[in-house]
């Protein structure tokens, strides 16, 4: 473990700084497929039913594990020889993202909605592929103690990217029109491409070239081996359950936050300024603090500290619900929840990264993140019923109890950590 000063200075490492830019590039496409696109569609008088169906365009994000083995094992002619496995895939994905953003922006949803849908799906696929490669690159080029800082900078860059593609694109569209708004976001992808070309390729893995195996061997190595390797680990089932439930309380709160603000009587402007502007600032600080904590205290201890800290955010919302409408109370609750939530997210991403074998980085990380995404969706589904049944104050207190299983499993894993291990 590093000293506090070394943990802070880690953020000046050029690899960590580069991850902010790569996170920014990864965050740019997301809202162009979701909320920014839906706003554009509504302006073009597309029906709400059709806009609802457009949410399926982002299905690729939840299915990344399906083609992640290709990213691990397929070599791109010429480019792989010049740039290496990771950077060649990443550059191709970034070019594809920029091209599909431009193509999507050039469509006319009011006259050719099917074409708009096609390019939205294509953009989501290219964006998900970029995410696969960036995650693998991040994991492979950092040590375990550096994963927290790397995850924090990546997440912060991602948030700034979504801000640019959300608020930034809407402002540009008002002034210059939708094509130029999308074109401006596509141009920002050049930053990610430049970093890809400047970064060194992670050390290549030992093993035979793909051509040295028959197709059965390549299929097994790409698809079967990542599962088999993970299931041979001690306590692997407990690890998976922990991964699924660690953010349960946070998932419940997040799913019902906006309806809660509306019920409390806050205006749209108040919500935007406090939850988005002030909340983003607290999230950026929290992610950095979470990364420092991982480097200083180790992964499991950082997960425990941030997991307990995250409960204070839920408690702050329970207090806000009982206090009634108050801008100062909302500002305080948002500060606590976003700060502690971002700290926990940085530690959690670092933990997921540490579980990946570098032989199967892209595949295993895609599987683990898909598990967390699906679990979050399923667990959050009952949030509305709970809020209706219990009322807001008791609902937020219940979200604290919902976080208990994850913390109990974490303590169990900490007690079984091998002496002299790497603090996983």
C-alpha positions as CSV (number, residue, x, y, z in Angstrom):
1,X,0.0,0.0,0.0
2,X,1.1,3.5,-0.8
3,X,1.5,6.5,1.6
4,X,-1.2,9.2,1.5
5,X,1.1,11.6,-0.4
6,X,2.0,8.9,-3.0
7,X,-1.6,8.0,-3.4
8,X,-2.4,11.6,-4.2
9,X,0.5,12.1,-6.6
10,X,-0.6,9.0,-8.5
11,X,-3.2,11.2,-10.2
12,X,-0.3,13.0,-12.1
13,X,0.8,9.7,-13.7
14,X,0.4,10.1,-17.4
15,X,-1.4,6.8,-17.7
16,X,-4.0,8.0,-15.1
17,X,-4.3,11.3,-16.8
18,X,-4.8,9.5,-20.1
19,X,-7.7,7.5,-18.6
20,X,-9.6,10.8,-18.0
21,X,-9.5,11.5,-21.7
22,X,-10.4,8.0,-22.7
23,X,-13.3,8.1,-20.2
24,X,-14.4,11.4,-21.7
25,X,-14.4,9.8,-25.2
26,X,-16.4,6.8,-23.8
27,X,-19.0,9.1,-22.2
28,X,-19.7,11.1,-25.4
29,X,-21.9,8.6,-27.3
30,X,-24.1,7.5,-24.4
31,X,-26.6,10.3,-24.3
32,X,-26.5,10.7,-28.1
33,X,-28.3,7.3,-28.1
34,X,-30.6,8.0,-25.2
35,X,-31.8,11.3,-23.7
36,X,-30.3,13.8,-26.2
37,X,-31.7,11.7,-29.1
38,X,-35.1,11.4,-27.5
39,X,-35.3,15.2,-27.1
40,X,-34.4,15.6,-30.7
41,X,-37.0,13.0,-31.8
42,X,-39.7,14.8,-29.8
43,X,-38.8,18.1,-31.4
44,X,-39.4,16.3,-34.8
45,X,-42.9,15.3,-33.6
46,X,-42.0,11.6,-33.3
47,X,-44.7,9.9,-31.1
48,X,-43.9,9.0,-27.5
49,X,-44.5,5.3,-28.3
50,X,-41.9,5.4,-31.0
51,X,-39.5,7.3,-28.8
52,X,-40.0,4.6,-26.1
53,X,-39.0,1.9,-28.6
54,X,-35.8,3.8,-29.3
55,X,-34.5,2.8,-25.8
56,X,-33.9,-0.6,-27.3
57,X,-31.2,1.0,-29.5
58,X,-28.9,0.8,-26.5
59,X,-29.3,-2.9,-26.0
60,X,-25.7,-3.4,-27.1
61,X,-24.4,-1.9,-23.8
62,X,-25.9,-4.8,-21.9
63,X,-24.6,-7.5,-24.3
64,X,-21.0,-6.5,-24.5
65,X,-19.9,-9.8,-23.2
66,X,-21.2,-11.5,-26.4
67,X,-18.5,-10.1,-28.6
68,X,-15.9,-9.2,-25.9
69,X,-14.0,-12.6,-26.7
70,X,-13.4,-11.2,-30.2
71,X,-11.7,-8.2,-28.8
72,X,-9.5,-10.4,-26.7
73,X,-8.5,-12.8,-29.5
74,X,-9.1,-11.4,-33.0
75,X,-6.2,-9.6,-34.5
76,X,-6.9,-6.7,-36.9
77,X,-4.8,-7.0,-40.1
78,X,-1.9,-4.5,-40.3
79,X,-3.1,-2.4,-37.4
80,X,-2.4,-5.0,-34.7
81,X,1.1,-5.4,-36.0
82,X,1.6,-1.6,-35.8
83,X,-0.3,-0.7,-32.6
84,X,-0.8,-3.9,-30.7
85,X,-4.0,-5.8,-29.8
86,X,-5.6,-3.2,-27.5
87,X,-4.7,0.0,-29.3
88,X,-5.6,-1.3,-32.7
89,X,-9.1,-2.3,-31.5
90,X,-9.5,1.0,-29.6
91,X,-8.6,3.2,-32.6
92,X,-11.0,1.3,-34.9
93,X,-13.8,1.6,-32.3
94,X,-13.2,5.3,-31.8
95,X,-13.2,6.0,-35.6
96,X,-16.4,4.0,-35.8
97,X,-18.0,6.0,-32.9
98,X,-17.1,9.3,-34.6
99,X,-18.4,8.1,-38.0
100,X,-21.7,6.8,-36.6
101,X,-22.2,10.0,-34.6
102,X,-21.9,12.0,-37.8
103,X,-24.2,9.6,-39.7
104,X,-26.8,9.8,-37.0
105,X,-26.7,13.6,-36.9
106,X,-27.1,13.7,-40.7
107,X,-30.4,11.8,-40.6
108,X,-33.9,13.4,-40.6
109,X,-36.0,11.6,-37.9
110,X,-39.1,13.4,-39.1
111,X,-38.9,11.9,-42.6
112,X,-36.7,8.7,-42.2
113,X,-37.1,7.4,-38.7
114,X,-35.9,3.9,-39.6
115,X,-32.6,5.3,-40.8
116,X,-32.2,7.2,-37.6
117,X,-32.9,4.0,-35.6
118,X,-30.3,2.1,-37.7
119,X,-27.5,4.6,-37.0
120,X,-28.5,4.8,-33.3
121,X,-28.1,1.0,-33.0
122,X,-24.8,1.2,-34.9
123,X,-23.5,4.0,-32.6
124,X,-24.4,2.0,-29.5
125,X,-22.6,-1.1,-30.9
126,X,-19.5,1.0,-31.7
127,X,-19.7,2.7,-28.3
128,X,-20.0,-0.5,-26.4
129,X,-17.0,-1.9,-28.3
130,X,-15.0,1.2,-27.3
131,X,-16.0,0.5,-23.7
132,X,-14.8,-3.1,-23.9
133,X,-11.4,-2.1,-25.1
134,X,-10.9,0.9,-22.8
135,X,-11.8,-1.3,-19.8
136,X,-9.3,-4.0,-20.8
137,X,-6.6,-1.4,-21.5
138,X,-7.1,0.3,-18.2
139,X,-6.9,-3.0,-16.3
140,X,-3.9,-4.3,-18.1
141,X,-1.7,-1.2,-17.8
142,X,-2.2,-0.5,-14.1
143,X,-1.2,-2.3,-11.0
144,X,-3.8,-3.3,-8.4
145,X,-2.9,-0.3,-6.2
146,X,-3.4,2.0,-9.2
147,X,-6.7,0.6,-10.2
148,X,-8.7,2.9,-7.9
149,X,-7.1,6.0,-9.2
150,X,-7.4,4.8,-12.8
151,X,-11.1,3.9,-12.2
152,X,-11.7,7.3,-10.6
153,X,-10.2,9.3,-13.4
154,X,-12.0,7.2,-16.0
155,X,-15.3,7.6,-14.3
156,X,-14.8,11.4,-13.9
157,X,-13.9,11.7,-17.6
158,X,-17.0,9.7,-18.5
159,X,-19.2,12.0,-16.5
160,X,-17.7,15.1,-18.2
161,X,-18.3,13.4,-21.6
162,X,-21.9,12.8,-20.8
163,X,-22.3,16.4,-19.8
164,X,-20.8,17.5,-23.1
165,X,-23.1,15.2,-25.0
166,X,-26.1,16.2,-22.9
167,X,-26.2,19.9,-22.0
168,X,-23.5,20.8,-24.5
169,X,-25.3,19.1,-27.5
170,X,-28.6,20.7,-26.5
171,X,-27.1,24.2,-26.4
172,X,-25.3,23.7,-29.8
173,X,-28.5,22.3,-31.3
174,X,-30.5,25.4,-30.3
175,X,-27.9,27.7,-32.0
176,X,-26.6,25.7,-35.0
177,X,-29.0,22.8,-35.5
178,X,-28.8,19.1,-34.7
179,X,-26.4,18.1,-37.4
180,X,-23.7,20.5,-36.3
181,X,-24.3,19.6,-32.7
182,X,-23.6,15.9,-33.4
183,X,-20.7,16.9,-35.7
184,X,-19.1,18.9,-32.8
185,X,-19.4,15.9,-30.5
186,X,-17.9,13.6,-33.2
187,X,-15.0,16.0,-33.5
188,X,-14.3,15.7,-29.8
189,X,-13.5,12.0,-30.4
190,X,-10.2,13.1,-31.9
191,X,-9.0,13.7,-28.3
192,X,-9.5,10.0,-27.6
193,X,-7.8,8.9,-30.8
194,X,-4.8,11.0,-30.0
195,X,-4.4,9.5,-26.6
196,X,-4.8,6.0,-28.1
197,X,-1.9,6.7,-30.4
198,X,0.3,8.2,-27.7
199,X,-0.2,5.5,-25.0
200,X,2.1,2.5,-25.0
201,X,0.5,-0.9,-25.6
202,X,0.2,-3.1,-22.4
203,X,2.7,-5.9,-22.3
204,X,1.7,-8.7,-24.7
205,X,0.5,-11.9,-23.2
206,X,2.5,-15.1,-23.4
207,X,0.9,-17.7,-25.5
208,X,0.6,-19.0,-29.1
209,X,-0.5,-16.8,-31.9
210,X,-4.1,-17.5,-33.0
211,X,-2.9,-19.3,-36.2
212,X,-1.2,-22.0,-34.1
213,X,-4.6,-23.5,-32.9
214,X,-7.4,-25.0,-34.8
215,X,-10.9,-23.4,-34.7
216,X,-12.0,-25.5,-31.8
217,X,-9.0,-24.5,-29.7
218,X,-9.5,-20.8,-30.6
219,X,-13.3,-21.1,-29.7
220,X,-12.5,-22.7,-26.4
221,X,-9.8,-20.2,-25.5
222,X,-12.0,-17.2,-26.5
223,X,-15.4,-18.3,-25.0
224,X,-15.0,-21.2,-22.6
225,X,-11.7,-20.5,-20.9
226,X,-12.7,-17.1,-19.3
227,X,-15.7,-18.8,-17.6
228,X,-13.7,-21.8,-16.6
229,X,-10.8,-19.8,-15.1
230,X,-13.1,-17.7,-13.0
231,X,-15.2,-20.6,-11.6
232,X,-12.0,-22.4,-10.5
233,X,-11.3,-19.6,-8.0
234,X,-12.0,-20.0,-4.3
235,X,-15.3,-18.5,-3.1
236,X,-16.2,-17.5,-6.7
237,X,-20.0,-17.9,-6.1
238,X,-19.8,-15.6,-3.0
239,X,-17.8,-13.1,-5.1
240,X,-20.6,-13.0,-7.8
241,X,-23.3,-12.6,-5.2
242,X,-21.4,-9.8,-3.6
243,X,-20.9,-8.1,-6.9
244,X,-24.7,-8.3,-7.6
245,X,-25.8,-6.9,-4.2
246,X,-23.1,-4.4,-3.2
247,X,-24.9,-1.4,-4.8
248,X,-28.4,-2.6,-4.0
249,X,-29.3,0.3,-1.7
250,X,-27.8,2.8,-4.1
251,X,-29.8,1.3,-7.0
252,X,-33.1,1.7,-5.1
253,X,-32.3,5.3,-4.2
254,X,-31.2,6.2,-7.7
255,X,-34.2,4.7,-9.4
256,X,-36.6,6.8,-7.4
257,X,-34.7,10.0,-6.9
258,X,-36.4,12.1,-9.6
259,X,-40.0,11.1,-8.7
260,X,-39.0,12.0,-5.1
261,X,-37.8,15.5,-6.2
262,X,-41.1,16.0,-8.0
263,X,-43.2,14.9,-5.1
264,X,-41.2,17.3,-2.8
265,X,-42.2,20.2,-5.1
266,X,-38.7,21.1,-6.4
267,X,-38.8,22.9,-9.8
268,X,-37.0,21.6,-12.8
269,X,-34.4,24.4,-12.6
270,X,-33.7,23.7,-8.9
271,X,-33.3,20.0,-9.7
272,X,-31.0,20.7,-12.7
273,X,-28.7,23.2,-10.8
274,X,-28.4,21.2,-7.6
275,X,-28.6,17.6,-8.7
276,X,-26.7,17.9,-12.0
277,X,-24.3,20.9,-11.5
278,X,-23.6,20.6,-7.7
279,X,-24.0,16.9,-7.8
280,X,-21.5,16.5,-10.6
281,X,-18.9,18.5,-8.7
282,X,-19.3,16.3,-5.6
283,X,-19.1,13.2,-7.7
284,X,-15.8,14.3,-9.3
285,X,-14.3,14.9,-5.9
286,X,-15.7,11.7,-4.5
287,X,-14.2,9.6,-7.2
288,X,-10.8,11.1,-6.6
289,X,-11.1,10.4,-2.9
290,X,-12.2,6.8,-3.6
291,X,-9.1,6.2,-5.8
292,X,-6.8,7.6,-3.1
293,X,-8.4,5.4,-0.5
294,X,-7.9,2.3,-2.7
295,X,-4.2,3.1,-3.1
296,X,-3.7,3.8,0.6
297,X,-5.9,1.1,2.3
298,X,-6.3,-1.6,-0.3
299,X,-9.3,-2.8,-2.2
300,X,-11.4,-4.6,0.3
301,X,-10.9,-2.1,3.1
302,X,-11.7,0.7,0.7
303,X,-14.9,-1.1,-0.4
304,X,-15.9,-1.5,3.3
305,X,-15.2,2.1,4.2
306,X,-17.0,3.6,1.2
307,X,-19.8,1.1,1.5
308,X,-20.5,2.2,5.0
309,X,-20.0,5.8,4.0
310,X,-22.6,5.4,1.2
311,X,-25.2,4.7,3.8
312,X,-24.9,8.3,5.0
313,X,-26.2,9.4,1.6
314,X,-29.3,7.2,2.0
315,X,-29.7,8.6,5.6
316,X,-29.5,12.2,4.2
317,X,-32.3,11.5,1.8
318,X,-34.5,10.1,4.6
319,X,-33.8,13.3,6.6
320,X,-34.7,15.4,3.5
321,X,-38.0,13.5,3.1
322,X,-38.9,14.2,6.8
323,X,-37.7,17.8,6.7
324,X,-39.8,18.8,3.7
325,X,-39.0,21.0,0.8
326,X,-35.8,22.9,1.5
327,X,-33.1,23.9,-1.0
328,X,-30.4,23.9,1.7
329,X,-31.4,20.4,2.8
330,X,-31.5,19.2,-0.8
331,X,-28.0,20.7,-1.4
332,X,-26.7,18.9,1.6
333,X,-28.3,15.6,0.8
334,X,-27.0,15.7,-2.8
335,X,-23.5,16.6,-1.6
336,X,-23.4,13.6,0.8
337,X,-25.0,11.1,-1.6
338,X,-22.9,12.0,-4.6
339,X,-19.7,12.3,-2.7
340,X,-20.0,8.9,-0.9
341,X,-21.6,7.2,-3.9
342,X,-18.7,8.2,-6.2
343,X,-16.2,7.0,-3.7
344,X,-17.9,3.6,-3.5
345,X,-18.1,3.5,-7.3
346,X,-14.4,4.1,-7.7
347,X,-13.6,1.4,-5.2
348,X,-16.1,-1.0,-6.8
349,X,-14.8,-0.6,-10.3
350,X,-11.2,-1.1,-9.1
351,X,-12.4,-4.3,-7.4
352,X,-14.1,-5.7,-10.5
353,X,-10.9,-4.8,-12.4
354,X,-8.7,-6.7,-10.0
355,X,-10.8,-9.9,-10.5
356,X,-9.9,-10.1,-14.2
357,X,-7.2,-12.5,-15.5
358,X,-5.1,-10.5,-18.0
359,X,-5.5,-13.4,-20.5
360,X,-9.3,-12.8,-20.6
361,X,-9.5,-9.1,-19.5
362,X,-12.1,-7.9,-22.0
363,X,-14.4,-10.9,-21.7
364,X,-14.3,-11.2,-17.9
365,X,-14.8,-7.5,-17.2
366,X,-17.6,-7.3,-19.7
367,X,-19.3,-10.3,-17.9
368,X,-18.9,-8.8,-14.5
369,X,-20.2,-5.4,-15.5
370,X,-23.1,-7.0,-17.3
371,X,-23.9,-8.8,-14.1
372,X,-23.9,-5.6,-12.1
373,X,-26.0,-3.8,-14.7
374,X,-28.7,-6.5,-14.8
375,X,-28.7,-6.9,-11.0
376,X,-29.2,-3.1,-10.7
377,X,-32.1,-3.1,-13.1
378,X,-33.8,-6.0,-11.4
379,X,-33.3,-4.7,-7.9
380,X,-34.5,-1.2,-8.7
381,X,-37.7,-2.5,-10.3
382,X,-39.5,-2.8,-6.9
383,X,-38.5,0.7,-5.8
384,X,-41.7,2.3,-6.9
385,X,-43.9,-0.2,-5.1
386,X,-41.8,0.2,-1.9
387,X,-42.1,4.0,-2.0
388,X,-45.9,3.8,-2.5
389,X,-46.3,1.3,0.3
390,X,-43.9,2.9,2.9
391,X,-43.8,6.6,2.0
392,X,-40.6,8.4,1.3
393,X,-38.9,8.6,4.7
394,X,-39.4,4.8,5.4
395,X,-38.4,4.0,1.9
396,X,-35.0,5.7,2.2
397,X,-34.4,4.0,5.6
398,X,-35.2,0.7,3.9
399,X,-32.6,1.4,1.2
400,X,-30.0,1.5,4.1
401,X,-31.1,-2.0,5.1
402,X,-30.9,-3.1,1.5
403,X,-27.2,-2.4,1.6
404,X,-26.6,-4.7,4.5
405,X,-26.2,-8.0,2.6
406,X,-23.4,-6.6,0.5
407,X,-21.5,-5.4,3.5
408,X,-22.0,-8.7,5.3
409,X,-20.6,-10.6,2.3
410,X,-17.7,-8.2,2.1
411,X,-16.8,-8.8,5.7
412,X,-16.9,-12.5,5.0
413,X,-14.5,-12.1,2.1
414,X,-12.2,-9.9,4.1
415,X,-11.9,-12.5,6.9
416,X,-11.0,-15.2,4.3
417,X,-8.4,-13.1,2.6
418,X,-5.2,-15.2,2.4
419,X,-2.3,-13.9,4.6
420,X,0.3,-12.1,2.5
421,X,-2.3,-11.7,-0.4
422,X,-2.7,-8.6,-2.6
423,X,-5.6,-7.2,-0.5
424,X,-8.3,-8.2,-2.8
